[in-house]
Amino acid sequence: MIRKDELSLVTEWDKTFPRSDKADHSKVTFVNRYGITLAADMYIPKNAEGRLPAIAVSGPFGAVKEQCSGLYAQTMAERGFLTIAFDPSFTGESGGNVRYMASPDINTEDFMAAVDFLSLHEKADPDRIGILGICGWGGMALNTAALDTRIKAAVASTMYDMTRVNAKGYFDGEDSEEARYEKKKAMCAQRLADLKAGEYTLGGGVVDPLPEDAPFFVKDYYDYYKTERGYHPRSLNSNGGWNVIGCESFVNQPILQYSNEIRSAVLLIHGENAQSCYFSRDAYANMIKDSRYTDNKELMIIPGAVHTDLYDGGGKDLIPFDKLESFFAEYLK
């Protein structure tokens, strides 16, 4: 028997973006194969009739659905799609009785469970389902697309490969056996410290106060997560962050191993000036290398854009929603 946990869901509008009068909104829940109940915001075009093409959205890594994934979902609903923006396991309003943990496997399953939900929803067309992942969930979206044959189209926006950055550091600057050993050693010690203390230690979200000499990408994250622009009380990045051992398994469980076998359509979008742009460039190169399925793969670079510009447009409308609409319209037709 599949059982659904009882979640306490917020009823008032508490998003970081204004509510649209072109889409209906409601809260929904669904269960993944680990028995964790996930919470989502559903957006449906006003006065929609018949079964609609559907898109599941999540990300960034450490964010909640009230931030940019909800903005993407609501905007795509305005353009004719049934969408859900969901909180991953152990975060936000979703279930999971150990909070602030992450898993390459469980988080990939979260996306597949969202596809399950959409496939069975009376207003969604099960033959026209796509997914959209932002930041670290861009990598999860590609990993899911490599596994789930029901997905007809996948988008990764301002993508991170969280397994790569955990195992190798930024720009692969810690890609050595010694560096990984020290990381693993520290986390193993932290496991025992947490058990002795009876609680998990948080690793800290985006640094606050912001040091004057902070790198630009840290300032970029601060400008989104720690200001009125994007702060949310349930967001890990806006507050105490993941547990110190929350991403432990990412060090030796790389994703995207079979990305060049993805047959469905994939669009990668990244800002030209984002410190993370190398993730999308490399993911695209690996996805088309020795692949028989390259005609429906695309890398789109946004001139002048930085990482968080693709969270909410950066005040410059830099999220290419017209491109997203045409991409999903073509491959979810």
C-alpha positions in Angstrom: 0.0 0.0 0.0 1.3 3.5 -0.9 0.8 5.8 2.0 0.9 9.6 1.9 2.3 11.6 4.8 0.1 14.4 6.2 1.9 17.6 5.4 1.0 21.0 6.9 0.9 23.3 3.8 0.8 27.1 3.8 -2.4 28.4 2.4 -1.6 32.0 1.8 0.5 33.3 -1.1 4.0 33.5 0.2 6.1 33.6 -3.0 8.9 35.9 -3.9 7.1 36.8 -7.1 3.6 38.3 -7.6 0.6 36.1 -8.3 -0.6 36.0 -11.8 -4.2 36.6 -12.9 -3.6 34.4 -16.0 -3.2 31.1 -14.1 -5.0 29.2 -11.4 -2.9 28.1 -8.4 -3.4 25.2 -5.9 -1.3 23.1 -3.6 -0.8 19.4 -4.4 1.1 16.4 -3.0 2.5 13.2 -4.3 4.7 10.3 -3.1 8.0 9.1 -4.4 9.1 5.5 -4.4 10.9 5.9 -1.1 7.5 6.8 0.5 8.4 10.5 0.9 5.5 12.9 0.3 6.4 15.9 -1.8 4.6 19.2 -1.8 4.1 21.2 -4.9 2.4 24.3 -6.3 0.3 23.6 -9.4 -0.4 26.2 -12.0 -3.0 25.8 -14.7 -3.9 28.3 -17.4 -7.1 30.2 -16.8 -10.1 28.6 -18.5 -8.0 25.7 -19.8 -9.9 22.9 -21.5 -8.9 19.4 -22.3 -5.6 17.7 -21.4 -2.6 20.0 -21.4 1.1 19.5 -22.0 2.7 19.4 -18.5 6.0 20.5 -17.0 7.6 19.6 -13.6 9.9 22.3 -12.3 12.4 22.3 -9.4 15.5 24.1 -8.2 17.8 25.7 -7.4 19.7 23.4 -5.1 18.8 24.6 -1.6 15.9 26.8 -2.7 12.2 26.3 -2.4 9.2 26.3 -4.8 8.2 29.8 -3.6 11.4 31.1 -5.2 12.4 30.9 -8.8 11.0 27.4 -9.7 7.6 28.8 -8.9 8.3 31.8 -11.1 9.2 29.5 -14.0 6.2 27.3 -13.4 3.7 30.2 -13.2 5.1 31.9 -16.2 4.9 28.7 -18.3 1.3 28.2 -17.1 0.5 31.6 -18.4 1.8 30.3 -21.8 -0.5 27.3 -21.9 1.2 24.6 -19.9 0.0 22.7 -16.8 3.0 23.0 -14.4 4.1 22.0 -10.9 6.9 23.5 -8.9 7.9 21.1 -6.1 10.1 21.0 -3.1 12.6 18.1 -3.1 12.7 15.5 -0.4 13.8 16.7 3.1 13.3 20.4 2.2 10.6 23.1 2.1 7.1 21.8 2.7 8.0 18.3 1.5 8.3 15.3 3.8 11.3 13.3 4.9 11.9 13.0 8.6 15.6 14.0 8.5 15.7 17.5 7.2 18.2 19.2 4.9 19.7 16.0 3.4 20.3 15.5 -0.3 20.9 12.4 -2.4 21.7 12.0 -6.2 19.4 9.0 -6.2 16.5 10.3 -4.1 16.5 13.7 -5.8 16.4 12.1 -9.3 13.5 10.0 -8.0 11.8 13.2 -6.9 11.7 14.3 -10.5 10.4 10.9 -11.7 7.7 11.0 -9.0 6.6 14.4 -10.4 6.4 12.7 -13.8 4.3 10.0 -12.2 1.9 12.6 -10.7 1.6 14.5 -14.0 1.1 11.3 -16.0 -1.9 10.4 -13.9 -3.5 13.8 -13.5 -6.8 14.3 -15.2 -5.8 17.6 -16.8 -2.4 16.6 -18.0 -1.6 14.7 -21.2 0.7 11.8 -20.3 2.2 11.8 -23.7 3.3 15.4 -23.4 5.4 15.7 -20.3 8.6 17.8 -19.8 10.8 18.8 -16.9 12.8 21.9 -16.1 15.6 22.1 -13.5 17.3 25.2 -12.3 20.9 25.4 -11.0 21.7 22.1 -9.2 18.4 20.8 -10.2 19.4 21.3 -13.8 21.9 18.5 -13.4 19.2 16.4 -11.7 16.9 17.1 -14.7 19.5 15.8 -17.1 20.1 12.8 -14.9 16.3 12.1 -14.9 16.0 12.6 -18.6 18.7 9.9 -19.1 16.5 7.5 -17.0 12.9 8.3 -17.6 11.7 7.5 -21.1 8.3 9.2 -20.5 10.0 12.6 -20.6 9.7 14.2 -24.0 11.7 17.4 -23.3 14.0 18.6 -20.6 15.5 22.0 -19.8 18.4 22.8 -17.5 18.7 26.5 -16.7 21.9 27.9 -15.2 22.9 24.4 -14.4 25.2 22.9 -11.7 26.4 19.3 -11.6 26.3 19.0 -7.9 28.2 15.7 -7.9 31.1 17.2 -9.9 31.4 20.3 -7.7 31.3 18.2 -4.5 33.9 15.8 -5.7 36.2 18.2 -7.5 35.5 21.7 -6.2 34.8 24.8 -8.2 36.4 24.7 -11.7 37.7 21.2 -10.7 40.3 23.0 -8.4 40.1 20.2 -5.8 40.2 17.2 -8.2 42.7 15.0 -6.4 42.6 11.9 -4.3 44.1 13.8 -1.4 41.5 16.6 -1.5 38.7 14.1 -1.7 40.1 12.0 1.1 40.2 15.1 3.4 36.6 15.9 2.5 35.5 12.3 3.3 37.5 12.2 6.5 36.0 15.5 7.7 32.4 14.3 7.0 33.0 10.9 8.7 34.1 12.8 11.8 31.1 15.0 11.5 28.8 12.0 11.4 30.0 10.9 14.9 29.9 14.5 16.2 26.3 14.8 15.1 25.3 11.4 16.7 26.9 12.4 20.0 25.1 15.8 19.9 21.8 14.2 19.0 21.3 16.6 16.1 22.7 17.4 12.7 24.9 20.5 12.3 24.0 22.9 9.5 26.7 23.9 7.1 25.5 27.5 6.7 23.6 29.0 3.8 24.9 32.0 1.8 27.4 33.9 3.8 26.0 36.7 5.9 27.2 39.4 6.5 28.9 39.6 3.1 32.7 40.1 3.3 34.0 43.0 1.3 36.5 40.8 -0.5 33.9 38.1 -1.4 34.2 36.6 -4.9 31.7 37.9 -7.4 29.7 34.6 -7.4 29.2 34.8 -3.6 28.0 38.4 -4.0 25.7 37.1 -6.8 24.1 34.5 -4.5 23.9 37.0 -1.6 22.0 39.5 -3.8 19.4 36.9 -4.5 19.0 34.7 -1.4 19.7 37.3 1.3 17.7 40.3 0.0 14.1 41.0 -0.6 14.7 40.0 -4.2 14.7 36.3 -3.3 14.8 35.6 0.4 12.4 33.0 1.7 12.2 31.7 5.3 12.0 28.0 4.2 14.9 28.3 1.8 18.1 26.5 2.9 20.3 28.9 1.0 18.6 31.9 2.5 19.1 30.6 6.1 21.2 27.8 7.7 21.9 25.7 4.6 22.2 22.0 4.2 23.5 19.7 7.0 27.3 19.5 6.9 26.9 15.9 5.9 23.9 16.6 3.7 25.7 16.1 0.4 28.1 13.4 1.5 27.2 10.8 -1.1 27.6 13.3 -3.9 31.4 12.8 -3.6 31.5 9.4 -5.2 28.1 9.0 -6.9 28.5 11.0 -10.2 25.4 11.7 -12.3 25.1 12.2 -16.0 27.0 9.0 -16.9 24.7 8.1 -19.8 23.6 11.6 -20.9 24.7 10.9 -24.5 22.0 8.2 -24.6 19.2 10.7 -23.9 16.8 10.4 -26.9 14.4 13.1 -25.9 14.9 16.8 -26.5 17.2 18.8 -24.2 17.8 22.5 -23.9 20.6 23.9 -21.8 20.5 27.6 -21.0 23.2 29.5 -19.2 24.5 33.1 -18.7 27.7 34.0 -20.6 29.2 35.6 -17.4 28.0 33.0 -14.9 30.8 31.4 -13.0 28.9 28.2 -13.4 28.7 28.3 -17.2 31.3 25.6 -17.6 28.9 23.1 -16.2 26.5 23.6 -19.1 29.2 23.8 -21.8 30.7 20.6 -20.6 27.4 18.8 -20.1 26.3 19.7 -23.6 29.7 18.5 -25.1 29.4 15.2 -23.2 25.7 14.8 -24.1 26.4 15.0 -27.8 29.7 13.1 -27.9 29.3 9.8 -29.7 25.5 10.3 -29.5 23.0 9.2 -32.1 20.5 11.8 -30.8 22.0 15.2 -31.4 19.4 16.9 -33.6 17.1 17.8 -30.6 19.9 19.0 -28.3 20.7 22.7 -27.9 23.0 24.9 -25.8 21.8 28.5 -25.4 24.1 31.1 -24.0 22.6 34.4 -22.8 25.0 37.3 -23.5 26.1 39.2 -20.4 24.0 37.2 -17.9 25.3 36.0 -14.6 24.2 32.9 -12.6 21.2 34.4 -10.7 20.0 36.4 -13.7 18.3 33.2 -14.7 16.7 32.8 -11.3 14.4 35.7 -11.8 15.6 37.7 -14.8 18.0 39.8 -12.8 15.7 42.8 -13.2 16.5 42.7 -16.9 14.1 40.0 -18.2 16.9 37.7 -19.0 15.1 34.4 -18.7 14.3 33.4 -22.3 10.6 32.5 -21.7 9.8 32.8 -25.4 12.5 30.2 -26.1 11.2 28.0 -23.4 7.7 28.2 -24.7 8.7 27.4 -28.3 11.0 24.6 -27.2 8.3 22.9 -25.1 5.6 23.6 -27.7 7.7 21.9 -30.3 8.6 18.8 -28.4 5.4 18.4 -26.3 3.1 18.8 -29.4 
